[in-house]
Amino acid sequence: MSTTLIVIVLIAYFAVLVGISFLTSKKADNSSFFLGERKSPWYVVSYGMIGASLSGVTFISIPGWVGSETNQFSYMQAVFGYLFGYFIVAYILLPLYYKMNLTSIYEYLKERFGLWTYKTGASFFLVSRLLGSSVRLLLVANVLQSILFNEWGIRFEFTVVISVLLIWIYTSRGGIKTIVWTDTLQTTFMLASVILTVWFISDALNLPENASIISTVNSSNYSKIFFFDDFMGSNHFLKHFFGGMFITIGMTGLDQDMMQKNLTCKNIKDAQKNMISMAFLLTAVNFVFLFLGALLYMYADLHPEITYANSDLLFSSIALSDGVGPLIGILFLLGLIAAAYSSADSALTSLTTSFSVDFLGVNDKKDELMDEFSKSKSNPEKTRKKVHIGMSIVTILTVILLNYTTNESAIGLLMKFAGFTYGPLIGMFFFGILTKREVKDKLIPFLCAGSIALTFFAWYFSAGAPGIVPGGNGIFGAYKFGFEIIILNAFITFIGIFFFSKKQTV
């Protein structure tokens, strides 16, 4: 695929996004930026959230996941857990947020526990979302670097700056009001890309006339979904299913990024319809990505000339090779950019919202710890714009740092970060929802930090982790942690808070 064609596709794509931004950001203010004036149609939000939920990690890393004998389609076990998690978000958390009329969902922690818990929850979100969005941007930046900027002699750091600058351009005015509509376009590009790629790769396999592509994948070495045989292994069904359920509660229900879109719906009923419809659509879409992964590995088996440094680069190596033609390359590029930016743009907006509301008080709520920022409240729109620029710079620096410090697959890295950073949020929120006990507010930051430390220790010295020699047993014998690490973290946080709490006094 020629560099000229790549540049044309990129310019045309972002021109459309900027055009949408211009149309949706007229007379925009903080209400538009933070909550879209609560006028977004639920079906538009639901459809657009598919792209934001999947991101470039799903587009590239999930197909690559299939290649390992111990993985195959095992990711679907977590996806089924996601489905149950979305019901919990829709019928337990969303009613709470709408009842309290929240702009930042972490304001609930202030009402239930106090200021220190509130700041702790918002801080965990900032770290979680910053790391998550940086992993996603790192993935797309690496692909753009390999297919375009390396040939031009441009350094990786400049690629990252350009990627974030493009996001800032079309989100700086309209914020979430713009993103609701750009996500719709980007989801369309992503779904069309993966479905058409499945079609063309299936055709390129040159199967016999009487062979069905579904039966071919089913009989391959890549299609096993359920793993029940080894509970000690990281891919056991129960670990993936319950880990996936808790990941959804944390990464969707307790994430300002995802909830900010839901809070733009007109009412709670629309928000719940949005959540449930999205959940079933995501289940189907994730299966299609895994199906595509099997096809890509089958194609690579037939074409040994195709090489890729790691599983995350499998899709791009095939899509941009001469053997499949330029159309698949264009589809891949459009799908990748759409998937990556539909997640990254909303992340930048939600980081701006959380820092502006939770730490600088632009929502005009009294914050006794932030008196030194009182001047910012006199011009909240100006403050929000400064924060938006600041978060863009921090994101750039984080992506660059990750590039030089990790070589792990994006999906593995993302789930690991989620386990350590969202676990305390789950513990805090559900302690507040499930109990009426009083908590020593100032102890919460230390309890959460202790929970992360204990969880990290348990993981680091378990089988298969960095603290143990390859093939050796850890402190729990042969037990390997998978997605369920987030459950352990949430449980330790919950128990820690309970231990230092007392019955509510009348």
QUIPETA-V685068 format. One record per residue. RES is the residue in one letter. PSI is psi as a letter, one per 30 degrees, with the letter a starting at -180 (999 if undefined). Layout:
RES|PSI + RES|PSI
This chain:
M|k + S|l + T|e + T|e + L|e + I|e + V|e + I|e + V|e + L|e + I|e + A|e + Y|e + F|f + A|e + V|e + L|e + V|e + G|e + I|e + S|e + F|e + L|e + T|f + S|g + K|k + K|g + A|k + D|a + N|e + S|e + S|e + F|e + F|e + L|g + G|g + E|g + R|h + K|g + S|k + P|k + W|e + Y|f + V|e + V|e + S|e + Y|e + G|e + M|f + I|e + G|e + A|e + S|e + L|e + S|l + G|f + V|e + T|e + F|e + I|e + S|e + I|e + P|e + G|f + W|e + V|f + G|f + S|k + E|e + T|f + N|d + Q|b + F|g + S|f + Y|f + M|f + Q|e + A|e + V|e + F|e + G|e + Y|e + L|e + F|e + G|e + Y|e + F|e + I|e + V|e + A|e + Y|f + I|e + L|e + L|e + P|e + L|e + Y|e + Y|e + K|e + M|f + N|h + L|k + T|e + S|k + I|f + Y|f + E|f + Y|e + L|e + K|e + E|e + R|e + F|e + G|l + L|e + W|e + T|e + Y|e + K|e + T|e + G|e + A|e + S|e + F|e + F|e + L|e + V|e + S|e + R|e + L|e + L|e + G|e + S|e + S|e + V|e + R|e + L|e + L|e + L|e + V|e + A|e + N|e + V|e + L|e + Q|e + S|e + I|f + L|d + F|f + N|e + E|f + W|f + G|g + I|k + R|l + F|e + E|e + F|e + T|e + V|e + V|e + I|e + S|e + V|e + L|e + L|e + I|e + W|e + I|e + Y|f + T|f + S|f + R|e + G|f + G|b + I|f + K|e + T|e + I|e + V|e + W|e + T|e + D|e + T|e + L|e + Q|e + T|e + T|e + F|e + M|e + L|e + A|e + S|e + V|e + I|e + L|e + T|e + V|e + W|e + F|e + I|e + S|e + D|e + A|f + L|f + N|h + L|l + P|l + E|e + N|g + A|k + S|k + I|e + I|e + S|e + T|e + V|e + N|e + S|g + S|l + N|g + Y|g + S|g + K|k + I|e + F|k + F|j + F|f + D|e + D|j + F|f + M|f + G|l + S|f + N|g + H|k + F|e + L|e + K|e + H|e + F|e + F|e + G|e + G|e + M|e + F|e + I|e + T|e + I|e + G|e + M|f + T|e + G|f + L|g + D|j + Q|e + D|e + M|e + M|f + Q|e + K|e + N|e + L|f + T|f + C|l + K|e + N|l + I|e + K|e + D|e + A|e + Q|e + K|e + N|e + M|e + I|e + S|e + M|e + A|e + F|e + L|e + L|e + T|e + A|e + V|e + N|e + F|e + V|e + F|e + L|e + F|e + L|e + G|e + A|e + L|e + L|e + Y|e + M|e + Y|e + A|e + D|e + L|f + H|i + P|f + E|f + I|k + T|l + Y|k + A|e + N|l + S|f + D|f + L|g + L|e + F|e + S|e + S|e + I|e + A|e + L|g + S|l + D|f + G|f + V|f + G|l + P|f + L|e + I|e + G|e + I|e + L|e + F|e + L|e + L|e + G|e + L|e + I|e + A|e + A|e + A|e + Y|f + S|f + S|e + A|e + D|e + S|e + A|e + L|e + T|e + S|e + L|e + T|e + T|e + S|e + F|e + S|e + V|e + D|f + F|f + L|f + G|h + V|f + N|g + D|h + K|k + K|k + D|j + E|f + L|f + M|h + D|e + E|f + F|g + S|f + K|f + S|f + K|f + S|f + N|i + P|e + E|e + K|e + T|e + R|e + K|e + K|e + V|e + H|e + I|e + G|e + M|e + S|e + I|e + V|e + T|e + I|e + L|e + T|e + V|e + I|e + L|e + L|e + N|e + Y|f + T|f + T|k + N|g + E|l + S|k + A|e + I|e + G|e + L|e + L|e + M|e + K|e + F|e + A|e + G|e + F|e + T|e + Y|f + G|e + P|e + L|e + I|e + G|e + M|e + F|e + F|f + F|e + G|e + I|e + L|f + T|l + K|g + R|l + E|k + V|k + K|j + D|e + K|f + L|f + I|e + P|e + F|e + L|e + C|e + A|e + G|e + S|e + I|e + A|e + L|e + T|e + F|e + F|e + A|e + W|e + Y|e + F|g + S|l + A|k + G|f + A|l + P|f + G|f + I|k + V|k + P|k + G|f + G|l + N|k + G|a + I|f + F|g + G|b + A|g + Y|k + K|k + F|k + G|b + F|f + E|f + I|e + I|e + I|e + L|e + N|e + A|e + F|e + I|e + T|e + F|e + I|e + G|e + I|e + F|e + F|e + F|g + S|l + K|l + K|k + Q|k + T|k + V|999
